[in-house]
Amino acid sequence: MKTLQKNWVFAAGETADCLKDGSPVTVPHTWNVEEGLQSYVGKGWYRTKVQHDPSYERLFLRFRGAYRDAAVYAGDRLIGKHEGSGYTPFEMEITPFLNPEGDTEITVSVDNSFSENALPYSRSFDWANDGGLYRPVECIRTGKTRIEDVQLQAQPVILPNGKRQNEGPAVFGFRVTLDGAGPGDQVQWALYPGAEDSMIPLADVPLLSGVLKNGEALEPQVLPKVSYWHFDRPALYTLRLTVLTDGETVSDEREIVFGFRELKLQGEKWYLNGEAVRLPGMEWMPGSDPDIGAAESREDIQKMLKLLKESNSVLTRFHWQQDDDVFDWCDRHGLLVQEEIPFWGKQPEGDPEELWPVVRQQLEEMISAHRHHPSIVAWGVGNELSAQRENVRKYIRKAVAYAKELDESRMVNYVTNTAWQGPFQDGAMDGEALCINDYIGTWHQGLEQESAWRELLEDHPGRAFIPSEFGLCEPAFAGGDPAREKIFLEKTASYRPKEQIVGTVYFCLNDYRTHMGEEGEGKLRRRVHGSADWKGSPKPSYFTVQREHAPLIVERTEKGIRFTCRNDLPRYAVQGYYAMIGNERVALPDLQPGESYEWTGKTVNEKITIYRSNGDFMLTL
């Protein structure tokens, strides 16, 4: 596989003729951060050349993100189109279009015009409308037979003892779908503990291996002992697949990194690998640096995800589909994610059933692309629709059911901002967790925090809730960062005693670029909603979030330092943590929620820095 990063020419215009005056660019690229094109809505054109390699029989182009409606040409011949979805990856085979005697010219048009035949719908979305080939484009070469799809089962066998389990038995199996296979083709496979760039290095020797004939599957079997994936101990495994023709010629290869973990709702409890947990989180709005826009590099992504994780958030959500680079990092560092289709806002005013074809397409593409990531724990089918309307609820039920059909192992949710209007008739009820955007006191007027939540919880006994947004948006609401900190503390204090609230997602990590923002123009149009600015520089409220999301309360005492595992929100056992007290490394004992440990060393006035079991920073005092 080769990434087509350089040697592209770009121009904006209605036809490919504009490329005569094009400029060289590198991909990923978005035109909406360039001078003169910051507010441009329409078609952008890209052109490059692909070399013919006779040692491979087939050639595919994989677009990891083209916003939004894309058409791909070889010379003047149309290879194919991808429309209605700008955040999901897609592939096109270009083998029949290749010039066997030299290079093939590839032209791609991308149109970011607001559309009523796409999601996001028309102008009903709250982020930047960045057009372009804003994620990597990959050139994939294979033999005649290629791996089309892999369906993997990786399920731990959890004992019902109420405690977190870090290892034990698990069910493992998989099915490979081949494209262009012949009767003698085989799939050679090997399962390895560990993964590259992860907490556990990739092993040299496989745990299991074998060979499958074309059409065969590895039927689910019980592995007697594996390490389970957890946000504090993100243990990963690597499945390597090799397609052999004639028993010896390599036709295609695939590597899948995954983890064994179980996260499930039981009534009003949320269990991760057997432990009842309550998890704090925060949302990051990508594409917000005005110098980069949506065309973020892996390093740009990792910078913001590191900032998110170091806030001690272990739960997040994305309003639109993200790249594998995002989830690869979350897999390796331990973040739980709800990934959503970008269906946001009150539009369309009519029946959302009209958008079902694009909803179905996006669910299929999203789940197919990302279902092996252990960090993804839920799919979302919409955010802040008019979910008191019966036709909207009918859509939500249909979308939830279809997502469960595609992936029965994960939760499927809908995120509401209308539950206060009539809890028994709101679409939040049709998701598995009740995800409630709580802007009581700002966007939601005429409500009182405690009474509104008390009524909501009483109306839904035995159901688990997640306040999926809360925070301050300025200048729509005054007060700046001190008011943002005050709202965060008040909401968090309100949620902690409510046992039905199993997680929270504070909004948000950063100020963000959006085509509908209250401040700025062009690429500088933004909403000031973050505890960091849009380049990731923390504000004072960030450190308040960091402290309140930490699972440990750290206090200096007359005897030394007391470490207490929180028993409200967050709530989860602390295992394998350590502290640097001055220059001394102190291993902390495993603590269950509510338990304390007092360290009585002599360097009590030294700086204290605490780290999670995977080595990630947690807190400094």
C-alpha positions in Angstrom: 0.0 0.0 0.0 1.3 3.4 -0.9 -0.1 6.8 0.3 -0.6 9.3 -2.5 0.5 12.4 -0.7 2.6 14.4 -3.1 2.4 15.3 -6.8 -1.2 16.5 -6.8 -2.5 19.6 -8.6 -5.6 21.4 -7.3 -7.9 24.1 -8.6 -11.4 25.3 -7.7 -14.0 25.6 -10.4 -17.1 24.1 -12.1 -15.2 21.9 -14.6 -11.8 20.2 -14.8 -10.6 22.9 -17.2 -9.7 24.9 -14.1 -6.8 22.5 -13.5 -5.0 24.2 -16.4 -4.3 27.0 -13.8 -3.9 24.6 -10.9 -1.4 24.7 -8.0 0.6 21.9 -6.5 -0.7 20.6 -3.2 -0.2 17.7 -0.8 -3.0 15.5 0.3 -4.6 15.6 2.9 -5.9 19.0 1.7 -8.8 21.3 2.2 -9.3 24.5 0.3 -11.3 26.2 3.0 -8.2 27.4 4.9 -6.6 29.0 1.8 -6.7 32.7 1.1 -9.5 33.5 -1.4 -11.2 30.1 -0.9 -12.1 30.2 2.8 -15.8 30.6 2.1 -15.9 28.8 -1.2 -18.7 26.3 -1.6 -18.7 24.2 -4.8 -16.3 21.9 -6.7 -12.7 21.4 -6.2 -10.5 19.4 -8.6 -7.5 17.2 -7.9 -5.2 15.5 -10.4 -2.2 13.1 -10.1 -0.7 10.2 -11.9 -0.5 6.5 -10.9 2.2 4.3 -12.2 1.5 0.9 -13.7 3.2 -2.0 -12.0 2.9 -5.3 -14.0 3.9 -7.3 -10.9 0.4 -6.7 -9.5 -2.8 -7.8 -11.2 -5.3 -5.3 -9.5 -5.1 -1.7 -8.3 -7.5 0.1 -5.9 -7.7 3.7 -4.7 -8.9 4.0 -1.1 -10.2 7.5 -0.1 -10.2 7.8 3.7 -12.1 11.1 3.5 -13.4 13.2 0.6 -15.8 16.0 1.5 -18.3 15.5 0.1 -19.7 14.3 -3.3 -16.8 12.8 -5.2 -16.3 11.6 -8.7 -13.1 9.8 -9.8 -11.9 9.7 -13.4 -9.0 7.9 -15.3 -8.3 10.3 -18.1 -11.8 11.3 -19.4 -13.4 8.0 -18.2 -15.6 8.0 -15.1 -14.4 5.3 -12.7 -17.2 5.9 -10.1 -18.9 8.2 -7.7 -19.3 8.5 -3.9 -22.1 10.8 -2.8 -24.1 11.8 0.2 -21.4 10.9 2.7 -18.2 12.9 3.2 -16.7 11.3 6.3 -16.8 7.6 5.5 -14.0 5.9 3.5 -14.6 4.3 0.1 -12.6 2.3 -2.5 -12.6 2.1 -6.2 -10.9 -0.4 -8.4 -9.0 1.3 -11.3 -7.5 -1.9 -12.9 -9.6 -1.8 -16.1 -8.7 1.9 -16.6 -5.0 1.6 -16.3 -2.6 2.5 -19.2 -0.5 -0.7 -19.6 2.3 1.3 -21.2 2.8 4.1 -18.8 1.2 6.4 -16.2 -2.5 6.8 -15.7 -3.9 10.3 -15.0 -6.3 10.3 -12.1 -8.7 13.2 -11.7 -11.0 13.7 -8.7 -13.8 16.2 -8.3 -15.1 17.0 -4.8 -18.1 19.1 -4.2 -18.9 20.6 -0.7 -22.1 22.3 -1.7 -24.8 22.2 0.9 -27.2 19.4 0.0 -30.6 18.0 0.9 -29.6 14.6 -0.4 -26.7 14.1 2.1 -25.8 14.0 5.7 -25.0 16.5 7.1 -28.3 17.8 5.8 -28.2 21.2 4.1 -26.8 23.7 6.6 -27.9 21.8 9.6 -24.6 21.0 11.2 -22.3 22.7 13.8 -18.8 22.3 12.4 -16.8 23.6 9.4 -17.9 22.8 5.8 -14.3 22.0 4.7 -14.2 20.6 1.2 -11.4 18.5 -0.4 -9.4 15.3 -0.1 -8.9 16.1 3.5 -7.8 12.6 4.6 -5.2 10.3 3.0 -5.6 8.6 -0.4 -4.1 5.2 -0.6 -3.0 3.1 -3.6 -3.5 -0.6 -2.9 -2.0 -3.3 -5.2 -3.0 -6.9 -5.0 -3.0 -10.1 -7.0 -6.2 -11.6 -8.6 -7.7 -12.5 -5.2 -8.1 -9.8 -2.5 -9.6 -9.7 0.9 -12.9 -7.9 0.6 -14.2 -8.1 4.2 -13.3 -9.6 7.6 -15.9 -10.2 10.3 -14.3 -10.8 13.7 -15.6 -12.2 17.0 -13.6 -11.3 20.1 -15.6 -11.7 23.2 -14.3 -12.1 26.8 -16.0 -14.6 29.0 -16.8 -12.5 32.1 -17.6 -14.1 35.4 -20.5 -12.5 37.3 -18.6 -11.6 40.4 -19.0 -7.8 40.2 -15.3 -7.1 39.9 -13.1 -6.0 37.1 -11.4 -8.8 35.3 -8.1 -8.1 33.4 -7.7 -11.6 31.9 -9.4 -14.9 31.4 -11.1 -17.0 28.7 -12.5 -15.5 25.5 -14.3 -16.5 22.4 -12.5 -15.9 19.1 -13.4 -16.6 15.5 -13.5 -14.8 12.2 -14.8 -15.0 8.6 -13.0 -13.7 5.6 -14.8 -12.8 2.4 -12.6 -12.9 -0.8 -13.1 -11.1 -4.1 -11.9 -12.9 -7.3 -11.1 -16.1 -5.5 -10.3 -19.3 -7.3 -11.1 -22.9 -6.0 -7.5 -23.4 -4.8 -7.1 -20.2 -2.9 -6.3 -20.3 0.8 -6.1 -17.8 3.7 -3.1 -18.2 6.0 -3.7 -16.6 9.3 -1.9 -16.0 12.6 -3.0 -14.4 15.9 -0.3 -12.5 17.8 -0.5 -11.0 21.3 0.3 -7.2 21.2 0.4 -4.6 18.5 2.8 -2.1 17.0 3.1 1.2 19.0 1.1 -0.2 21.8 1.5 -0.9 25.5 2.2 -4.6 24.8 4.7 -5.0 21.9 3.8 -7.2 19.0 5.0 -10.8 19.8 7.3 -12.6 17.5 5.5 -15.9 17.9 1.8 -16.3 17.2 -0.6 -17.5 19.8 -2.6 -19.4 17.2 -2.2 -20.0 13.4 -3.7 -22.0 10.6 -4.9 -22.1 7.0 -8.5 -21.8 5.8 -9.7 -22.9 2.4 -11.7 -20.4 0.3 -15.2 -20.0 1.8 -14.2 -21.5 5.2 -14.4 -19.6 8.5 -12.6 -20.1 11.8 -15.6 -21.1 13.9 -15.8 -19.4 17.3 -13.6 -21.2 19.8 -12.6 -20.6 23.5 -9.1 -19.3 24.2 -8.3 -20.3 27.7 -6.5 -17.1 28.7 -6.1 -13.7 27.1 -5.6 -10.2 28.4 -8.7 -8.0 28.3 -8.8 -4.5 26.8 -9.5 -1.6 29.3 -8.9 2.1 29.0 -6.2 1.8 31.7 -4.8 -1.4 30.3 -5.4 -1.3 26.5 -4.2 -4.8 25.7 -4.3 -5.4 22.0 -4.0 -8.4 19.6 -3.0 -8.6 16.0 -4.6 -10.9 13.3 -2.5 -11.3 10.2 -4.1 -12.7 7.1 -2.4 -13.7 3.9 -4.2 -14.9 0.7 -2.3 -17.6 -1.2 -3.0 -18.7 -4.7 -1.6 -22.0 -5.9 -0.6 -22.6 -2.3 2.4 -20.3 -2.4 1.8 -17.0 -4.3 0.9 -14.1 -2.0 -2.1 -12.3 -3.6 -3.2 -10.0 -0.7 -2.4 -9.3 3.0 -4.4 -7.7 5.8 -3.6 -6.9 9.4 -6.3 -6.3 12.0 -5.6 -4.9 15.5 -8.4 -5.6 18.0 -9.0 -6.2 21.7 -11.1 -8.4 23.9 -13.5 -6.3 26.0 -17.1 -6.3 27.2 -19.0 -3.1 27.8 -22.7 -3.6 28.4 -25.7 -2.1 30.1 -27.8 -4.0 32.6 -30.6 -1.9 33.8 -29.2 1.3 35.2 -25.7 -0.1 35.6 -22.8 0.0 33.0 -20.3 -2.8 33.2 -16.8 -2.8 31.7 -15.2 -6.3 31.9 -17.4 -7.1 34.9 -17.0 -3.9 36.9 -19.9 -1.5 37.4 -18.4 1.9 36.2 -19.4 5.5 36.0 -17.2 7.3 33.4 -16.4 10.9 32.8 -15.7 12.3 29.4 -15.3 15.3 27.1 -15.8 15.8 23.4 -13.2 17.1 20.9 -14.3 19.0 17.8 -11.7 18.1 15.1 -10.7 20.3 12.2 -10.6 23.4 14.3 -7.1 24.8 13.9 -7.6 27.6 11.3 -4.2 26.9 9.7 -5.0 23.3 9.1 -8.8 22.8 9.0 -10.0 19.3 8.4 -6.7 18.3 6.7 -5.2 17.2 10.0 -2.0 15.0 10.0 -1.6 12.1 12.3 0.5 14.3 14.5 -2.2 17.0 14.7 -4.7 14.3 15.6 -2.5 12.8 18.3 -1.8 16.2 19.9 -5.5 16.8 20.5 -6.3 13.3 21.6 -3.4 13.4 24.1 -4.9 16.7 25.5 -8.3 15.0 25.7 -7.0 11.9 27.5 -4.8 14.0 29.9 -8.0 15.8 31.0 -8.8 12.3 32.6 -11.6 11.9 30.2 -12.1 8.2 29.3 -15.4 8.7 27.4 -16.0 10.8 24.3 -18.2 11.1 21.2 -17.9 12.5 17.7 -20.7 14.2 15.9 -19.4 12.8 12.6 -17.3 9.9 11.4 -13.6 10.0 12.1 -10.5 8.5 10.5 -8.8 5.2 11.5 -5.9 7.3 12.8 -8.2 8.6 15.5 -9.4 5.2 16.6 -6.0 3.6 16.4 -4.8 6.1 19.0 -7.8 5.6 21.1 -7.3 1.8 20.9 -3.7 2.2 22.1 -4.2 4.8 24.8 -7.6 3.9 26.2 -10.5 6.1 25.2 -14.1 4.9 24.9 -15.9 6.4 21.9 -19.4 6.8 20.5 -19.1 7.4 16.8 -22.2 9.0 15.1 -23.6 9.6 11.7 -23.8 13.4 11.1 -27.5 13.8 11.4 -27.9 17.0 13.5 -30.6 19.6 14.0 -34.2 20.2 13.3 -34.0 19.9 9.6 -35.4 18.4 7.5 -38.8 19.7 8.5 -40.5 16.9 6.8 -40.2 13.1 7.2 -36.6 11.9 8.0 -37.5 8.7 6.2 -36.7 10.6 3.0 -33.0 10.5 4.1 -33.1 6.7 4.8 -31.0 5.7 1.8 -28.1 7.9 2.9 -28.6 7.0 6.6 -28.4 3.3 5.6 -25.3 3.9 3.4 -23.5 5.8 6.2 -24.3 3.2 8.9 -23.0 0.4 6.6 -19.8 2.3 5.7 -19.1 3.5 9.2 -19.6 0.1 10.9 -17.9 -1.9 8.2 -14.8 0.4 8.4 -14.5 0.6 12.2 -16.1 -2.4 13.8 -12.8 -3.9 14.9 -11.7 -1.0 17.1 -12.2 -1.9 20.8 -12.3 1.9 21.6 -15.6 2.3 19.8 -18.3 1.2 22.3 -21.4 2.7 20.7 -22.9 4.0 17.5 -25.0 7.1 17.3 -27.9 7.6 14.8 -28.7 11.3 15.4 -28.2 14.3 17.5 -30.8 17.0 18.5 -33.4 16.1 16.0 -37.1 17.0 16.6 -37.5 13.8 18.6 -40.9 14.6 20.1 -42.4 14.0 16.6 -43.6 10.5 16.0 -42.1 10.3 12.5 -38.7 11.2 13.9 -39.1 8.5 16.6 -40.0 6.1 13.9 -36.8 6.9 12.1 -34.8 6.6 15.3 -36.2 3.1 16.1 -35.5 2.0 12.5 -31.9 3.3 12.5 -31.2 1.8 15.9 -32.5 -1.6 14.8 -30.5 -1.5 11.6 -27.3 -0.6 13.4 -27.9 -3.5 15.8 -28.4 -5.7 12.8 -25.0 -4.7 11.4 -23.3 -4.9 14.8 -25.1 -6.5 17.7 -22.0 -6.3 20.0 -22.3 -2.5 20.6 -24.8 -0.1 22.0 -26.7 2.1 19.7 -28.0 5.5 20.9 -29.8 8.7 19.9 -28.8 12.0 21.5 -31.6 14.3 22.5 -32.1 17.9 23.6 -35.9 17.6 23.9 -36.5 15.1 26.7 -37.6 17.9 29.0 -40.6 18.6 26.8 -42.2 15.2 27.3 -40.0 12.3 28.5 -42.4 9.5 27.5 -42.6 10.6 23.9 -38.9 11.5 23.3 -36.6 9.6 20.9 -34.0 9.2 23.6 -36.1 6.4 24.9 -35.4 4.4 21.7 -31.7 4.2 22.3 -30.0 1.9 24.7 -28.6 4.5 27.0 -30.6 7.7 27.4 -28.2 10.4 26.0 -29.4 13.8 27.2 -27.8 17.1 26.1 -28.2 19.3 29.2 -28.1 23.0 28.7 -30.4 23.9 31.5 -29.6 27.5 32.4 -28.3 28.5 28.9 -30.0 27.1 25.8 -32.7 25.4 27.9 -34.6 28.1 29.7 -37.4 27.8 32.2 -36.1 24.7 33.9 -34.5 24.0 37.2 -31.6 21.6 37.2 -32.4 19.3 40.1 -36.2 19.1 39.6 -35.9 18.6 35.9 -33.4 15.7 36.3 -35.3 14.2 39.3 -38.5 14.0 37.1 -36.6 12.5 34.2 -34.9 9.8 36.3 -38.2 9.0 38.1 -40.0 8.6 34.8 -37.4 6.1 33.6 -36.6 3.7 36.4 -34.1 1.0 35.6 -32.6 3.0 32.6 -29.1 4.3 32.4 -28.4 8.0 31.5 -25.5 9.8 29.9 -25.5 13.6 29.9 -24.0 13.8 26.5 -23.4 17.5 26.3 -23.2 20.4 28.8 -21.2 23.5 28.9 -21.1 27.2 28.0 -21.1 28.7 24.5 -19.9 32.3 24.3 -20.7 35.0 23.3 -24.3 33.6 23.1 -24.0 33.4 26.9 -21.8 35.7 28.9 -19.2 35.0 31.6 -16.2 33.6 29.7 -14.0 30.8 31.1 -14.9 31.5 34.7 -18.6 30.9 33.9 -17.6 27.8 31.9 -15.8 26.5 35.0 -18.7 27.3 37.2 -21.2 25.5 35.0 -18.9 22.4 34.7 -18.6 22.2 38.5 -22.3 22.7 39.2 -23.4 20.1 36.6 -20.8 17.6 37.8 -21.9 18.1 41.4 -25.5 17.5 40.2 -24.7 14.3 38.4 -22.5 12.6 41.0 -25.3 11.6 43.4 -27.5 10.2 40.6 -26.7 6.5 40.3 -28.6 6.2 37.0 -26.1 8.6 35.4 -23.4 6.2 34.2 -21.3 8.6 32.2 -20.9 12.2 31.1 -19.6 14.0 28.1 -18.7 17.6 28.7 -18.8 19.9 25.7 -16.2 20.7 24.9 -12.4 20.3 24.8 -11.8 23.2 22.3 -13.1 26.3 20.7 -14.1 25.1 17.2 -14.5 26.2 13.6 -18.0 26.1 12.2 -19.8 27.6 9.2 -22.5 28.9 11.7 -20.3 30.4 14.4 -21.0 33.5 16.4 -17.5 35.0 15.9 -15.2 35.6 13.0 -15.4 35.2 9.2 -14.1 32.7 6.7 -11.8 30.1 8.2 -11.9 32.1 11.5 -15.6 31.6 12.0 -15.9 29.9 15.3 -17.9 29.0 18.5 -16.1 29.7 21.8 -17.2 26.6 23.6 -13.9 25.0 24.8 -11.7 24.6 27.8 -8.9 25.0 25.4 -8.5 27.3 22.4 -8.8 26.0 18.8 -5.1 25.3 18.7 -5.2 23.2 21.9 -3.8 25.7 24.4 -5.6 25.0 27.8 -7.6 27.6 29.6 -7.9 27.6 33.4 -11.2 25.5 33.2 -9.3 22.7 31.5 -7.4 22.0 34.7 -10.6 22.0 36.7 -11.9 19.3 34.4 -8.7 17.4 34.7 -8.9 17.4 38.5 -12.6 16.5 38.7 -12.3 13.7 36.1 -9.4 12.1 38.0 -10.3 8.8 39.7 -8.0 9.7 42.6 -8.4 12.5 45.2 -5.0 13.4 46.5 -4.6 15.2 49.8 -1.5 16.2 51.8 -1.9 15.2 55.5 0.2 15.6 58.6 1.5 12.1 58.1 2.1 12.2 54.4 -0.1 11.9 51.3 -3.5 10.3 51.1 -4.8 8.8 47.9 -8.5 8.1 47.8 -10.3 6.3 44.9 -13.4 8.2 44.0 -16.7 6.5 44.7 -19.2 8.7 42.8 -18.3 10.0 39.3 -15.8 8.8 38.1 -16.2 5.4 39.7 -13.8 2.6 38.7 -11.0 0.7 40.4 -7.5 2.0 40.3 -5.0 -0.7 39.4 -1.3 -0.4 38.7 -1.1 3.4 39.1 2.1 5.0 40.4 3.2 8.4 41.7 6.5 10.4 41.3 6.9 12.2 44.6 9.9 14.3 44.0 12.4 11.9 42.5 10.9 8.9 44.2 8.7 6.5 42.3 5.9 5.2 44.5 3.8 2.2 43.4 0.2 2.8 44.5 -1.7 -0.3 45.8 -4.8 -1.3 43.9 -7.8 0.6 45.2 -11.5 -0.1 44.9 -13.9 2.9 44.8 -14.0 4.4 48.3 -10.7 2.9 49.5 -7.7 5.1 50.5 -4.0 4.6 50.9 -1.7 6.9 53.0 1.9 7.2 52.0 4.2 8.4 54.9 7.4 9.2 53.2 9.6 12.1 54.0 9.3 14.2 50.8 5.8 15.4 51.5 6.4 18.9 50.2 7.7 17.7 46.8 5.7 17.9 43.6 3.4 14.9 43.1 2.7 13.5 39.6 0.5 10.5 39.1 0.5 8.1 36.2 -2.0 5.5 35.0 -1.0 1.8 34.6 -0.3 2.3 30.9 2.1 5.2 31.7 -0.2 8.0 30.7 -0.1 11.2 32.7 -3.0 11.7 35.1 -2.4 14.6 37.5 0.2 16.9 39.0 -0.1 18.7 42.3 
